[in-house]
Amino acid sequence: MTDWLDRGAPHVWRPYCQMKTAPTPLPVARTDGARIILEDGRELVDGIASWWTACHGYNHPHIAKAVSDQLARAPHVMFGGLAHAPAYDLARRLAALLPGDLDHVFFAESGSVSVEIAMKMAIQFWINRGVSGRSKFVSFLGGYHGDTLATMTICDPEEGMHSLFSGVMPSQHVVALPRDRDSEAALDALLAEKGYEIAALIVEPRIQGAGGMLIHDDEVLRRLRVLADRHEVLLIFDEIFTGFGRTGDLFACQGAGVTPDIITLSKALTGGTLPLSAAVASRRIFQAFWSDDAGAALMHGPTYMANPLACAAAGASLDLFEAGDWKADVARIELALRRGLEPCRGAAGVVDVRTLGAIGVVEFEAAVDSGGLCQQFAELGCWIRPMGKVVYLTPPFVTTDAELAQLTGVIRKVLGAADSQG
């Protein structure tokens, strides 16, 4: 049943692992709802929704039909000089759902690339307005924005994943989030001193994902908007993780009441079916590129940008969000995660337990044995992949109460937490 795994293993370079020592990956046969079914018939409850993408669960029939129907019409056409309904309809719908005047959608394939596009937009915005020298960015400790070269420069430099590449690309200003008066004053002073070279601030709103699942309150975002306006720099929200319901609002910026100048989207955009991302700009940003001068255009165009299949999937996913059932599910999941993970607070090495929307986090004082824990969770019927110092859950919104109990119960069991859940 798994001959394909043995034959292909010498040729596949896997992500985020030391190939020489990493255990053999679990062979997947199919998926269904919130479950991953392995080739040997075992079923794993997916606690992380395939890196936060499968928000509606796997194999959702409405999304599958939209993709199938589009496949029969046109799987792909280039977006340079051509147009198609799935992309144009999706752009219109995203603009209507996003706050403020975030009306101009530039499509790409991956989240990292959408962040690079947002960075490129921000730099060229100033160039097109006749302002020179604004090519730096301010990002924040604990942040993560991707693995491509430019995005690596705005990730937390101490987080470790990209430390080998220090000095390869221009350095950026990576500072503390303005959580209190002192850190706000420090950022204010930095912008006053270095604003002439800064194109934009960039932040993951409400929770910094891959950098450690670090939660901050909405007041932080309001402070960033005030400081960006005061010093005339742009504000970019990276909602690749937080967008599409994960924190309890469709977009985190909506709940905070803060509209950025550019927002990046990906991950759950297609409901976990096909790669698609977008950098969505405000009218002010777009107007800086609207010109009779061809040199003022944004010269960027990923080959598979606005792929019709992916856009059809995203449109179907938006249908499900607009139906509204996800809101009650996220609230239900938040309560289950809070109750189910709270006993872990007393486990050895645990320093914090926290929840936000459909996100539950157990943080340790030191990095955990991610591979070892992952294997133990899988042996108990759950797919949970820790990272850094955290064991976390970001389950599909369709995960049942019984499946949520299984996920949290397995974590308590493996971590040796007192089980008060009955």
N, C-alpha and C positions, 0 to 999 in steps of 0.2 A: 504493500500500500504506500510505502514511503520511498520507493526507489528513486523518485525524482529528487528527494532531499539528499540522498547519498551521491547521486550523479552530479547535482549542481553545487554541492557544498564547496568543492575546491575552487569554484569560480565566483562565488557571491561574496562581496565585501559588505559586511553588515554594519549597521549604525551603532555608535556609542558603546563599543566593546573592544577589548583586546582579543583579536581573532585567534591568537595562539592558545589562550587559556579559557575563553568563553565557553560555557556549556552549549550543547546542541540546542537550537531553537525548537520550540514545540510546533510540530506540523499541523497546520489548520486545514480542515476539510471544508467547512462552511460556517456560516454565521446565521443567527436567528434571534431577533429581539435584542435582549441584553446579553446574549450568550455567544461564546465562541466554541464551536464543536471541533474537536481534534480528530485526526485520522484514526486514532484507536477507539473512537466513540465517546471519550470523556467530554463532558461539557463544563466549561469554565464561565462563571458569571463575570462579565467584563466590568471591572471597577473603574476603568479610566477611559472608556469610550474611544479606544484606539487613538490615544493622544488627543482626547477632548473633541473629537470630530463627530462621532455617531450620536448626536444629541437625541434623535428620534428613535434610536435603536437601529439595528441592522435590518436590511432587506425590507424597508418600509414599502408597502405596495404602491402608495401614491407616488413616491419618488421613483420607484422602479418602473412604473408605467410611463412616467414622463420621459425617462431616459430611453426606454424602449421605443416610444413613439418618435422621439427625436432621432434616434439611431436609424430608423427607417427613412427619415427625410434627409438628414445630412449630419454625419458624425463630426465633421470639422470643415471649416473653410477659413482661410486667412482673414484677419481683421483689417489688414491694410487695403483700403479702397473698396471693401465689401462690407455689407451689414447683414444682420439676421435678427429675426424677431426675439429669440431667447435672450440675447444680450441686451437689446434695446429695452425690452420689457423689464428685465431684471434691473437695469440701471435706473429706470423710472421708479420702480417699486422701492429700491433701496433709498433713493433720494426722498421719497415720501415718508419712509419709516425713520430715517435718521433725523436728529434734531437740527434746528436752525437752517442754515442755507448750505448744508453739505449736499450739494446738488450735482457734482461732476465726478463721474465714476471712471477710473482708469483700471482696467482689468489686467491681471497677470495670473500665474499658476500657483506659486507658492507664497506662504506668508513672509518669508525672508525677503523675497523679491519685492513684495508690496511695500515693505519697510524701506528698502533701498530706493524704490520709486518715490516714496514720500520724502525721503532725504534729498533726492535729486530735485523734486518739485520745490522744496524749501530753498535750496541753494539758488536755483534758477529764478525763483520768484524775485529775489533781491537783485540778481543780475539784470533781469528784464526791466526792473524799476530803476536801473542806473546806479545801484548801490554796490560797491565793490568790497571784497574782503570778507563777506559773511559766508563762511564755509564750515564753521564749527557747529557742534551740537552739544547741548547739555542733556545728559541722561542721568540715571539715578542708581545708587548702590542697591543691589538686590534685583536689578532689572535684567531682562533677557529679551533680545529682539531678533535673534536668528543666528545662523551659522555661516552666512556668506561674509565676504571680507569686510564690507563697509558696516554691516550690522554687528559684527564682532567688536568693532571699536566702541560701540555704545552699550555693550553689555557690561555687567559688573566685572571689573578687572581682577578682583580677588576670588571670584566664584570658581575659577580654575579651569573651566572647559576650554577657554581660548588663551590661556596664559602663554602658551608656546608661541603665539603670534604677536606678542608685544613688540611694537616698533615696526611691524610690517606696513601698517597703514597709519595715517596721521592720528595722533592722540586727540581725544575729546575731553570734555569736562564731565566727569562722572562724580556726582556729589550726593549728599544725603537728601532724601525727600524732605520738604518743609512740613514736618509733622508737628513742630512746636515753634515758639517764638525765636529761639536761637538759630535753628536750621533755616527758618524763613529769612531771618536777617542775613545769614551767610549767603543764601542764594541771591537775595536782593543785592548784596554787595558785589557778588561775582558778576551779575548782569550789568550793574552800574559800571564796573571796571572793564569788563570784556565784551559788553554788548555789541561793540563795533565789529567783532569777528564771529558772532553767534547768529546762525540762521534760525534755529528753532530749539525748543525744549521738546523732549519726547518721553512719554511715560506710559506704563500699563495702568489703566485706571482701576482703582479699588483693590486689585490683587496682582502682585508680581508673580507670574506663574513659574516658569522653569528655574528661576533664580531662588526658589525656596518657598513658594506659596505664601508670600508675605502680604498681609492685609493692611491697608490704610483706609482711613475714613474719607468721606467725600469732601471734607473741609480742605484736605490737601490739594484736591483738584481745583477747588475754588481759589485757593492761594496761587496756584500755578497760573490760572487764567489772569488773575490780577497782575501778577509779576510780569507775565508775558506782554500784557497790554502796556504796563507802565514803562517797560524798557523796549517796546516795539520789536519783539521777537515773536516768531510763530510758535504755535502750540500743536503738537502732534500727539494723538492718542493711538496707541497700539492696542487694538481690541481683538487681536487674533485669537487670544484665549478667552477674553471676557465677553466678546460679542455673542449674540444669539442665545440669550437667556441664562447663561451660566451663573451670573451673580444675582439673578432674581428679576432684573429688568432686561428688556430685549437687548439694549446696549447699556453698558455701565455708565456712560456719559449722560444718558437720559435720567437715570436715577439721581445722579449728582447735580443735575441742572447746569451742566457746563458743556459748552459746544466748542470743540477744538477747531483749528483751521484745516487740519487734515486728519482723517481717521483711516486706519488700516484694518482690513477684515480678511479672514480666511477660515481655517479649521472647520467649524460647524456650518460654514456658509452653504455647502452643498449637502448638509446632513450626513457627512461622512461617506460620500459615495465617489466623488471625483475631485481632483485637484483644481482649485480656483481661489483666487484672492483678488483684492481690490484696494486701491488707494483712492479715497473719496475726498475731494477738495471743496472748500467753500467757494462762493462766487468771487470773493476778493482774490483768492489764489488763482482761480481760472482766468480772471480778467487780465492778470499780468502776462498771460500767454496768448491772449486774444489780440492779434495784431496783423497788419498787412506785411510785416517783416517775417519772412520764412525762418530767419534765425532765432526768432522768439518762440518757436514751437518746441514742445517737449519731444525730443528725439529719443524715443524709447518704444520698443514694440516686441514683447515676448512672442515667440512663434505661435504658441498655443493660447495666447491671450483670448479671452472671451470665447473659449471653446464651446460650441453649441450644446454638446452633451452636458457639460458641467453647468452651463447657464440654465439648461432645462431642469437639471437636478436642483439647483439653487432656487429656481422659481417654485418648484413643487415643495421644497422645504419651507419657503416663505408662506405658502398656502397653509401649511401645518401650524406655523407660528401665528398666523392671522386668525386661525380657528380658536386660539387662546387656551387650549387645554394644558399647555406646557406650564403655565403660571402656577396652577394648583399642584402640578407634579413637582416643580422645583421647591415649592413650599413644603410639600410632603417629604421630599428627599432631605431637605435641610433639617427638618425636625428629626428624621430617622438617623441622620449622620451625627447630629449633636448628641442624641441620647445614646447611640451605639458606640461612639468613640470616646465619650467623656470618661468612662472608667480607665482608659489608657493613660490618663493623667498621672496615675499612681504607678505606672510600669517603670522598670529600671531604665534610667537614661533619658526619660521623656521630660522635656522642659515646657511644652505647650500643646494644647489641643484647641483647635479653632475651626469654625465653619463659616461659610458665606455662600448663600444660595445652594447650588448643587455641588459644593466643594467641601470636603472634609479633610482635615490635616492633623497628623500627629507628628510633632517635631521633636527631634532628639538633640542632645547637647553636642554630638559629634556625628560625622557621616556614618550611615548605616551600611551594612553588607547588602547592597541592592540585589545582587544576583542570588545570594543565599536566601534572602527573604522572599524574593519572587518565586523561587523554586518551592519553598515551603507553602506559600499561598496557593500555588498551582496544584500541589499535591492534595490540598484541602478543597479544591474545586473553584478557585477564584483566580482571576487574572488581575493582579495588582503589581505594579512595577515602581518601587520606591526610587527616589532620586536624591542625591546629596544627603541632607539631614532629615528628610521627611518621608513618611509613609502617607500617601494621600489617596483620596477617592474622588473621582469626577465621573460618576456613572451616567449612562444614558437616562434621559428623562422618563423613559418607559419602564425603567427598572421597578419591579414589583416590591411590595413591602417585605415579602419573604426573601427575595433576592438581596435587598438592602440589609436585612437581618443576617443573612449569610455572610455578606461582605464584611460588615462590622464585627460579627462574631469571630470570623477567621482572624481578623487583625488582633482582636483581644486575645485569642488563643495563642497566636504565634508570639505576641509581645509579652505574654505572661501577665496580662492585666486581670484584675479581679472581675469576674463576670457577674454583674448585677442585673443582667437583662433577662434572666429566667431561661 
